[in-house]
Amino acid sequence: MSRMETKADTIARHPARHRAPAHGKRNSSRSKRWSWLAPVLAGSAAASAAAVLYNRRRTVEAERETPPIGRFLTVDGVRLHYIERGQGDPVVLIHGNGTMIQDFTVSGLVDRLAASHRVIVIDRPGYGYSSRPRGLWTPRAHATLFKAALERLGVTGATVLGHSWGTLVAVALALESPSLVRSLVLASGYYYPTLRADTVLFSPPAIPLVGDALRHTISPLVARAILPALVKQMFAPAAVTRAFDERFPKAMMLRPLQLRAAAEDAALMTPAVAELQHHYRELRMPVTIMTGADDQIADVSRHSERLHRDLPQSDLIVLPGLGHMVHHLAPDAVATAVEKTAEGHAA
């Protein structure tokens, strides 16, 4: 290179050599721009792992505090937890979404009916201590399972009471096996397709893979936070009963498997009634429809009153001042309705 060669001449002859530092500065700038990502990902992973461990511990604690109270029966690969109380004509109680056998024992309904009936309550698949294999657990799928279980237990000619989501199972069971179901009591039911915000809010844990991650991490924490408000709404406008508040095992509702079951039931509710509504008139047995006059979960006029119009042989009992949980708020009235319906008429 000549001594007189200028810096510009050198850059012109070797452009790549002199662009390298600028490229290095750009890489450095990009590295700084994304430097926050690794700590955030690590923190999220740590938080998720902590949530999984916390929820697992709470599940173990819940099951330690509330062990099984009945016996087990395996039907078609599903392990069902159930109780039997009393003697006499059979009465089968089917619980709603999110609850379990204790929904009827805590309310006192089992004890009232067991004085003169053989009372059977089964944890629906995924609730309490019943298993829930992957599948489409429609009301008709429940009914097929319950039919087989009740036949194994030697049950025929039963009066079947369903509450809330359980009314759909009760109806499906009566349609599938009218010889098994002698009469129906449908309490606080949802019978026709209507827009419901809860189906959107509570369905995400039912989504495969995504839902599995949610129900082991975030969902139990969110459910624990909102549960008191949900319970209050179920009883409103009446107050939550002392028995439910103190004795119902709410922690069992927050376990991942039960959250999946509740989410799947919420997602299936509207399509299930869209199919079942075309078969209500096939019900030939005595039917009593019960509801709280101020039910804030299932609108009385859109559901109970409309079903009563569609079933000419049915009786409708509307309990003033009560909400969705009529079996807790008026167990004597519900027990009386069961007994009278079993005899062929309601009060």
Phi, psi and omega in degrees: 000134179290146178298335183274357182293132183273167178298324179297321178297320182295317180296322180295323181282332183228067185295320184297323182297328185264351175273342185304314181300322180296320178296319178298322179294321179296316178300319179297319179296318179296320180299319180293323183297323182258012183294337181285340189294315183300312178298323180295315178297318179296318178295320179295318179297318179295318179295319179296316179297320178295320179295319178300312181296320180295314180293325177295319179294318180294326176296314179299317179296317181298317182286333175290320181285334182231080179286170178302143180249000182228211180244176183237147179217128180259122181230122179052040177081002179253124179272114185255134175260130184212162173234153172231136178220140172078182180222155179126199178298139186286142172232127180249129180249130183238118186279167183269198183285133174089346186255204185193190182310319185298344177299330180262332178284317181294325181290342183090357184295320180299312181297320181296316183283329183291347178295335182220005182222160168272111186257129180235129176231130182242131169296119177297156183309126179094351181249152180058240180244020174269142179281167179215087176300155177300136180166182180262098185270071176286168173304323179291325176294318174302314184299318179299318179293314181295322178302312180295319180295314182292326175295321176298328180272003177074029183268129171219157176056046184270152165269126185246124174251128174242141176244133175056239179300331178296339177296328180292322177293318179299315179296314180299322179294319179294323178291321183283324186221075181298336177287335178279322184258108180279326181204159185235140167236120184245114186247126174055046187270165175240114192240345184225149183296124174219159178290130180223126180292328185294333179294329178280317184292322188260359184277336185309320179297349178277346182289125180305145179068295179299314179297322179300319178293318182296315188286348175261352183236280189278318189304314179298326180291316178294316181298320179297324182288323186263353184303314180304319179292322179295317179298317179301319180293324180296326181270336185304145008277356176285163177280154174298132181293152180297322180298314179295314183299322187263333190245340181286132184282078185298328181298333178293334180289342187262004178289147183306318181295318181291327175295322176295316180299315181295321179293318178296319179296319178298318181292328185271348190302308183294311177297331180294314181287334176299327178275315185293328186301336180281355185241001183302321183291351176280349179288122183250348182277166175300136181229130172245128180253124181240147177199153169282139184297335183244033179303123181261004179256312179239113183302127187297313184292323183283339186239285185298313181293321179294319179296322178300321178293326182280344180241091184302333182273001185274159171247144180242127177241117179249120185263113186294142175076005183249158180255215190289327189268062185296330181288339173271323185277332180217061183298327179295318179295321179292316179299318178297319179297320178298314183295316181290325178292323177298330179277349177113001178204160179248167181291000000 
